[in-house]
Amino acid sequence: MNETPQKRLDHLIDQALRDFPLEPAPEGLKEAVMRRIGEPAPSPRFRISWVDLALSGILAVIIGFALDFLQNVLRSPYWMARLRVSVILFSQDIKLFLMHNQTSLQAGLLSAGTIFLLLAVLASIYWRYAAFSDKLPA
């Protein structure tokens, strides 16, 4: 029987704990543990470090510059005309592509759907096997 080193080590530790009984706990240990359990845990303090401030400042500056740049582009007639022309050309390219490649698009969608269906079936088989064999991650 081939065992992995981790399983073998676990088996050896389990066997050692069964063969060699542990000594009883020291006298003061139980009282100290019970006293620590009875004390409420200290509440965490809210702290802001310099890294938090620096990161938020840098992100605020980047977002501010991006919004300012976007406002200047949207106000410029030249850039708005270029944007509208590029959107029109892009939409025409998409329409032309869809018009001339309908069969290849249908075949691609059918292939993608088949692959997705096969992956779903394989995943369901795997999870059904793992659920009955106790191999699901804890």
N, C-alpha and C positions, 0 to 999 in steps of 0.2 A: 504494500500500500504506500503510494507516494504522498507524503504530507508536505505542505509548505513549511518553511522554517517558522513562520509566525504561528501556525497551528500547533506545531511541535512544541514551541516555547510555551504557548498557552496550556497545552496538555501537561507539560512538566511543572508549570507553576500551580496548576490545579491539583496535581498529584502531591506536590510538596505541601500545599496547604491542608490536604486531607491527612497526610502521614504525620506531619509535625504540628501538634496543636499549639495555638498561640498562648502566650502567657496572659494572665489576667491584667487588666488595665491598672495603672497606678492609682493610688487612693485619691489624689487631688484632681485627677483628670475629669471625672464625671462632674464634680461641682463647677470646675472652670468652664466646661462645655455648656452646662445648663445655664450658667450665669451669662455667657456670651449669647446664648439663644434668647434669653429673656430681654436683653438690651435691644432697643430699637436701632436699626441701622442708621448711620448718619446720612442725612439727605445730601445729594450731590449739589455742589455749588455751581452756579452759572458763571462761566468765565469766557471772555472773548480774548483771544490771543492776537498778537500783531499780524500773524499770517492771515487770520480771518479778515482783519481790517484791510490789509494790503490787497488780498484777493478781491474783496468786494469793491474796493476803490478802482482797481485795474479794470474789472468787468464793467463798472459804471462808466468809466472813461471810454472804453471800447464801444459800448452801446450808445453813448452820447455821440461819439464821432460817426457811428454808422447811421444813426437817425438824422444827423445834420447833413451827411453826404446824400442820404436818400431824399431829404427835402429839397436840397439843391438840384438833384437830378430831376425830380418830379416837377420842379418849377421851370426848368430850362426847356424852351420849345424845341431846340435841336435834339436833345436826348429823348424827349417824349415822342417826337416824330420817328426817330430811329427805333425806339421800343415798339411803337405801333407797327411799323413796317416789318420788323423782325417777327412779331407775333403773327402777322398776316402770312408771311412767307412760311413760317413753321407750321401753321395750321394747313396751308395748302400742301406742304410736303407730306404731312400726315395723311391727308385725304387722298393724295396721289398714291402713297404707299399702300393704303388700305384698299384702294380701288384695284390696283394691279396685283396684289398678293393675297387675295381672299383665300385661295385654296391652300397656300402654304401656311397662312395664319390658322385656318381650321385644322390642318394637320398638326401644327404645333400645339394648339390648345388641346386637341385630342390626346396627343402624346403626353403633355404635361398632366392632364387629368388622369390618364392611365397610371403614370408613375406615382402620382399622389395617392391614388386608390391602392396601389400595391404597397406603398409605404404605410398607409393606414392599416392595412390587413396585417402586415408584418409587425407593426407596433402593437396591435391588439393581441396577436399570438404571443409576443414576448411578454406583455404585461399579464396575460392569463397564466402563462407558465411561471413567471416570477412570483405571482401572488400565491400559487399553490406550492411553490418550492421554497418559500421563505428567503428569497434572494432580493426582495425589495430593499432599497436603502432605508436605513432607520432615520 
